[in-house]
């Protein structure tokens, strides 16, 4: 059964024309999104980040070679004591065409704990422009003997999202002051 104005499939020429126009518009929209999205969706590590444990990380210096440094304020401590801002240093792979770099950094908790943590991860940007750092970490705590080595390393995962703020060093202003706690006499 063939319609007089159709294409043999029961679709009239006006309907076929609109369908063709829709496909053309859809193809142009996809091509435009693909050509614009990578540049707009590149992830920049510098700035202030908050993780799922409410800890804060500020990446202050990001060099052309991918090295970076900054500060980390954890909300979780091994000792339950007052956490202080700790230094972090790391490096990222050079940003590729997709703009989502992998990176690694370490945090030295020397001001309040005898431990270090190594993080590895990747930055992602969703279609809405939300930046996310997905990380895995290893925390190494000092122990008194080789027999205790089995309990010295912990592993975990954190997801960081960008915290929008003004430019400049921010973390030190957000850090709660730690009161000087005197150690009890032996």
C-alpha positions as CSV (number, residue, x, y, z in Angstrom):
1,X,0.0,0.0,0.0
2,X,1.6,3.2,-1.1
3,X,0.3,6.7,-0.5
4,X,0.2,9.2,-3.4
5,X,2.5,11.7,-1.7
6,X,4.6,9.3,0.2
7,X,7.8,7.3,0.1
8,X,6.2,3.8,0.0
9,X,6.2,3.6,3.8
10,X,2.9,5.4,4.4
11,X,4.7,8.7,5.3
12,X,3.7,11.8,3.4
13,X,6.3,14.1,2.0
14,X,5.7,16.9,4.6
15,X,6.1,14.3,7.4
16,X,9.3,13.0,5.8
17,X,10.6,16.5,5.4
18,X,10.0,17.3,9.1
19,X,11.6,14.0,10.1
20,X,14.7,14.8,8.0
21,X,14.9,18.3,9.5
22,X,14.7,16.9,13.0
23,X,17.5,14.4,12.2
24,X,19.6,17.3,10.8
25,X,19.0,19.5,13.8
26,X,19.8,16.6,16.1
27,X,23.1,15.8,14.2
28,X,24.1,19.5,14.4
29,X,23.4,19.7,18.1
30,X,25.5,16.5,18.8
31,X,28.3,17.9,16.6
32,X,28.2,21.2,18.4
33,X,28.2,19.6,21.9
34,X,31.1,17.4,20.9
35,X,33.1,20.3,19.6
36,X,32.4,22.6,22.5
37,X,32.1,20.3,25.5
38,X,35.8,19.1,25.9
39,X,37.1,22.7,26.1
40,X,34.3,23.7,28.5
41,X,34.5,20.5,30.6
42,X,38.2,20.5,31.3
43,X,39.1,20.0,35.0
44,X,41.4,22.3,36.8
45,X,42.8,21.0,40.1
46,X,43.7,24.3,41.6
47,X,41.2,25.7,44.1
48,X,39.2,24.6,47.2
49,X,37.7,21.1,47.4
50,X,35.5,19.4,50.0
51,X,35.2,15.6,50.4
52,X,32.5,13.3,51.6
53,X,33.9,13.4,55.1
54,X,33.7,17.2,55.2
55,X,37.5,17.6,54.9
56,X,38.9,20.5,52.9
57,X,41.8,20.5,50.4
58,X,43.2,23.6,48.8
59,X,45.5,23.3,45.8
60,X,47.4,26.6,45.7
61,X,50.1,26.2,43.2
62,X,49.8,24.2,39.9
63,X,52.9,24.4,37.8
64,X,53.1,23.9,34.0
65,X,54.8,20.6,34.5
66,X,51.9,19.2,36.5
67,X,53.4,19.5,40.0
68,X,51.2,21.1,42.6
69,X,51.2,21.9,46.3
70,X,48.6,23.0,48.8
71,X,47.0,22.4,52.1
72,X,44.7,19.8,53.6
73,X,42.4,20.1,56.6
74,X,41.0,16.7,57.7
75,X,37.9,16.4,59.8
76,X,38.9,12.8,60.6
77,X,41.9,12.0,62.9
78,X,43.4,8.8,64.1
79,X,43.9,10.2,67.6
80,X,40.6,12.0,67.9
81,X,42.6,15.2,68.6
82,X,42.5,18.6,67.0
83,X,43.4,18.4,63.3
84,X,45.6,21.1,61.9
85,X,46.3,22.2,58.3
86,X,48.8,19.8,56.8
87,X,50.9,20.3,53.7
88,X,50.2,18.4,50.5
89,X,52.4,17.9,47.4
90,X,51.5,16.1,44.2
91,X,51.6,15.8,40.5
92,X,49.0,15.4,37.7
93,X,49.4,14.0,34.3
94,X,49.3,16.6,31.6
95,X,45.7,17.3,30.6
96,X,44.8,15.3,27.5
97,X,42.3,16.0,24.8
98,X,39.4,15.1,27.1
99,X,40.7,17.3,29.9
100,X,40.2,14.9,32.8
101,X,43.6,14.3,34.4
102,X,44.8,11.6,36.7
103,X,46.9,12.8,39.7
104,X,48.6,11.7,42.9
105,X,49.5,13.6,46.1
106,X,50.7,12.9,49.6
107,X,49.7,14.6,52.8
108,X,52.1,14.6,55.8
109,X,50.1,14.8,59.1
110,X,53.2,15.7,61.1
111,X,51.6,18.5,63.2
112,X,49.2,16.2,65.0
113,X,49.9,12.6,64.0
114,X,52.8,10.4,63.0
115,X,51.2,9.3,59.7
116,X,51.2,10.0,56.0
117,X,48.6,9.5,53.3
118,X,49.0,8.9,49.6
119,X,46.1,9.7,47.3
120,X,45.6,8.7,43.6
121,X,42.6,9.8,41.5
122,X,41.1,11.3,38.5
123,X,39.1,14.5,37.9
124,X,35.8,14.3,36.1
125,X,33.4,17.0,34.9
126,X,29.7,16.0,34.3
127,X,27.5,17.5,31.6
128,X,26.4,20.2,33.9
129,X,29.9,21.3,34.6
130,X,30.2,19.9,38.1
131,X,33.8,18.9,38.9
132,X,34.5,15.8,41.0
133,X,37.8,14.2,42.2
134,X,37.4,10.5,42.7
135,X,40.3,9.2,44.8
136,X,41.6,6.2,46.6
137,X,44.1,6.5,49.5
138,X,46.5,4.6,51.6
139,X,47.2,5.9,55.1
140,X,50.4,4.7,56.9
141,X,50.6,5.1,60.6
142,X,53.8,4.6,62.6
143,X,53.9,1.5,64.7
144,X,56.3,0.4,67.4
145,X,57.5,-2.9,65.9
146,X,57.5,-5.2,62.9
147,X,54.9,-7.4,64.6
148,X,52.5,-4.5,64.6
149,X,53.1,-3.8,60.9
150,X,49.9,-5.6,59.9
151,X,47.7,-2.9,61.4
152,X,49.7,0.1,60.1
153,X,48.2,0.7,56.7
154,X,44.6,1.7,56.0
155,X,42.9,2.0,52.6
156,X,39.9,4.1,51.7
157,X,38.0,6.2,49.1
158,X,37.1,9.8,49.0
159,X,35.1,11.9,46.5
160,X,35.8,15.6,46.4
161,X,33.7,18.3,44.9
162,X,34.7,21.9,44.2
163,X,33.8,24.4,46.8
164,X,33.2,27.8,45.1
165,X,34.9,30.7,46.8
166,X,36.8,33.9,46.2
167,X,40.4,33.7,45.0
168,X,43.3,33.5,47.5
169,X,44.4,31.4,50.4
170,X,41.1,30.3,52.0
171,X,41.8,27.2,54.0
172,X,43.6,29.0,56.8
173,X,40.5,31.2,57.3
174,X,38.3,28.1,57.5
175,X,40.5,26.1,59.9
176,X,39.2,26.0,63.5
177,X,41.9,27.1,66.0
178,X,43.4,24.3,68.0
179,X,43.8,25.2,71.7
180,X,47.2,24.3,73.1
181,X,46.6,21.1,75.0
182,X,49.1,20.3,77.7
183,X,50.1,16.7,78.1
184,X,49.4,15.1,81.5
185,X,52.4,14.6,83.7
186,X,53.7,11.0,83.7
